[in-house]
């Protein structure tokens, strides 16, 4: 019973801490980096990836929900770009952020039966790409093509979606693969070393 309660508390603390980190990165703009596409690439989704891999789907979805609600509030209070206005819709700002950690965890769970580090890399990269696809899909579904094309003639929404996916989705997935793997590997290394120490003492 005590171990179960401790696990719940650990999960709750990690959800709050990583959720707060995502909000901090968003408020300070430290989670955004100028990019050649003209739109910044972001690492705000990485805490949700780390939480999902380390503590499971509910923790990942909880962190993603915090990230999404923050995005929703920011879009309503202080949008930074014209496209930010579209994030006032919870289907764009919140739903994708809850769903993509579930995919991330599922991939990690399946592949980790083979190798843990490759599982972290693949889950982080694919999870980020799923996040990008879900956000872009919701943008098109809720706002039509106008929000992405800017009303430009001769420009199809799918051309813009493809360009954003390549220009932003791929670099973000590479960043997630590197950063999430470093954090998770360090955490799993610490955990395994503690277990080894306890085993040797016993």
matplotlib code that plots the C-alpha trace (Angstrom):
import matplotlib.pyplot as plt

x = [0.0, 2.8, 4.7, 1.5, 1.0, 4.6, 4.3, 1.1, 2.9, 5.9, 3.8, 1.9, 5.0, 6.7, 3.5, 3.5, 7.2, 7.5, 4.2, 5.6, 8.8, 6.8, 4.9, 8.2, 9.8, 6.7, 6.5, 10.2, 10.3, 13.3, 11.5, 11.4, 14.2, 14.2, 14.4, 14.9, 11.2, 10.3, 8.4, 10.2, 10.8, 9.8, 10.8, 7.7, 6.4, 9.6, 8.6, 5.5, 7.6, 10.0, 7.1, 5.3, 8.5, 9.5, 6.2, 3.6, 0.7, -1.3, 1.7, 2.5, -1.1, -1.2, 1.9, 0.6, -2.7, -0.9, 1.1, -2.1, -4.1, -1.1, -1.1, -4.8, -4.6, -1.6, -3.4, -6.3, -4.2, -1.1, -0.8, 2.7, 1.9, -1.3, -1.4, -1.4, -5.0, -6.0, -4.8, -7.7, -9.6, -9.0, -9.1, -5.9, -4.2, -5.2, -6.3, -3.1, -1.0, -3.0, -3.0, 0.6, 2.2, -0.1, 1.5, 4.9, 4.4, 2.9, 6.0, 8.4, 6.5, 6.6, 10.2, 11.7, 11.2, 14.0, 16.3, 15.6, 17.7, 16.6, 13.0, 13.5, 14.9, 12.2, 9.4, 10.6, 11.1, 7.8, 5.9, 7.0, 6.0, 2.6, 2.3, 3.0, 0.6, -2.2, -1.8, -1.7, -4.7, -6.7, -5.7, -7.1, -10.2, -11.2, -10.0, -10.0, -7.2, -7.2, -5.2, -2.3, -2.3, -3.0, -5.5, -2.7, -3.9, -2.5, -1.3, -2.9, -3.3, -1.6, 1.5, 1.7, 1.1, 3.8, 6.3, 5.6, 5.9, 9.3, 10.7, 9.5, 8.3, 11.6, 14.0, 11.7, 11.7, 15.5, 15.7, 13.3, 15.2, 18.4, 17.2, 14.7, 17.2, 19.8, 17.4, 15.8, 19.2, 20.5, 17.4, 17.5, 21.2, 20.8, 17.9, 19.9, 23.0, 21.0, 19.5, 23.0, 24.3, 21.4, 21.8, 25.5, 24.8, 22.3]
y = [0.0, 2.4, 1.6, 2.2, 5.6, 6.5, 5.7, 7.9, 10.7, 10.4, 10.4, 13.5, 15.4, 14.6, 15.6, 19.0, 19.5, 18.7, 20.5, 23.6, 23.3, 23.4, 26.5, 28.1, 27.4, 29.0, 32.1, 32.9, 32.0, 29.8, 26.9, 28.6, 28.9, 31.0, 28.8, 29.1, 28.5, 31.8, 29.9, 29.0, 25.4, 24.5, 22.0, 22.6, 19.2, 17.4, 17.3, 15.4, 12.9, 12.4, 12.0, 9.4, 7.4, 7.5, 7.2, 6.0, 7.3, 9.1, 11.2, 12.0, 13.0, 15.1, 17.0, 17.4, 18.7, 21.3, 22.3, 22.5, 24.6, 27.0, 27.2, 27.9, 30.6, 32.2, 32.3, 34.1, 36.6, 37.3, 35.7, 36.2, 35.5, 35.5, 31.7, 31.7, 32.9, 29.5, 28.0, 29.6, 26.5, 23.6, 21.0, 22.7, 23.7, 21.0, 17.7, 17.0, 17.6, 15.0, 12.4, 12.4, 11.3, 8.2, 7.3, 8.0, 5.7, 3.0, 2.9, 3.0, 0.2, -2.0, -1.3, -1.3, -5.0, -5.2, -2.3, 0.7, 3.5, 2.8, 2.7, 6.2, 7.6, 6.1, 7.0, 10.6, 11.2, 9.5, 11.1, 14.5, 13.9, 12.7, 15.9, 18.0, 16.0, 16.3, 20.0, 20.7, 18.5, 20.3, 23.6, 22.6, 21.0, 24.0, 26.9, 25.7, 26.6, 30.4, 30.3, 28.4, 29.9, 33.5, 33.8, 33.6, 32.6, 29.5, 28.1, 24.9, 24.1, 20.7, 22.4, 24.6, 21.7, 19.7, 22.6, 23.1, 19.4, 19.3, 22.6, 22.4, 18.9, 17.2, 19.5, 19.3, 15.5, 15.5, 17.8, 15.6, 12.5, 14.0, 15.8, 13.2, 10.4, 12.3, 12.9, 9.5, 7.7, 9.7, 9.0, 5.2, 5.2, 6.7, 4.3, 1.2, 2.3, 2.7, -0.7, -2.2, -0.5, -1.8, -5.3, -5.3, -4.0, -6.8]
z = [0.0, 1.0, -2.3, -4.3, -2.6, -3.2, -6.9, -7.2, -5.4, -7.6, -10.8, -9.5, -8.7, -12.0, -13.9, -12.1, -12.4, -16.1, -16.8, -15.1, -17.1, -20.4, -19.2, -18.1, -21.5, -23.1, -20.9, -21.2, -24.9, -24.1, -25.7, -29.1, -31.5, -34.7, -37.8, -41.6, -42.3, -40.6, -37.9, -34.7, -33.8, -30.3, -27.6, -25.4, -26.1, -24.9, -21.2, -22.1, -24.1, -21.1, -18.7, -20.9, -21.3, -17.6, -15.9, -18.4, -20.6, -17.9, -16.7, -20.4, -21.1, -18.0, -18.9, -22.4, -21.0, -19.0, -22.1, -24.1, -21.6, -21.4, -25.2, -25.2, -22.5, -24.3, -27.6, -26.0, -24.0, -25.9, -29.4, -30.9, -34.5, -36.7, -36.6, -32.8, -33.0, -34.3, -31.1, -29.3, -30.3, -27.8, -30.6, -31.9, -28.6, -26.2, -27.8, -29.8, -26.7, -24.8, -27.5, -28.8, -25.5, -25.6, -29.0, -27.6, -24.6, -26.8, -29.1, -26.2, -24.4, -27.5, -28.6, -25.1, -25.0, -27.5, -26.6, -24.3, -25.8, -29.4, -28.0, -26.4, -29.7, -31.9, -29.5, -29.2, -32.9, -34.0, -31.1, -32.2, -35.8, -34.6, -32.5, -35.6, -37.8, -35.2, -34.7, -38.5, -39.0, -36.3, -37.8, -41.2, -39.6, -37.4, -39.5, -43.1, -45.5, -44.8, -41.6, -43.2, -46.7, -45.6, -48.4, -51.0, -54.5, -56.1, -52.8, -51.6, -47.9, -48.4, -49.9, -46.8, -44.4, -46.2, -46.0, -42.3, -41.6, -43.3, -42.1, -38.5, -37.8, -38.8, -36.8, -33.8, -34.0, -34.2, -31.2, -29.2, -30.1, -28.7, -25.6, -24.5, -24.9, -22.9, -20.0, -20.0, -20.3, -17.4, -15.3, -16.1, -15.5, -12.0, -11.2, -12.3, -10.4, -7.2, -7.7, -8.2, -5.1, -3.0, -4.4, -3.5, 0.0, 0.6]

ax = plt.figure().add_subplot(projection="3d")
ax.plot(x, y, z, "-o")
ax.set_aspect("equal")
plt.show()
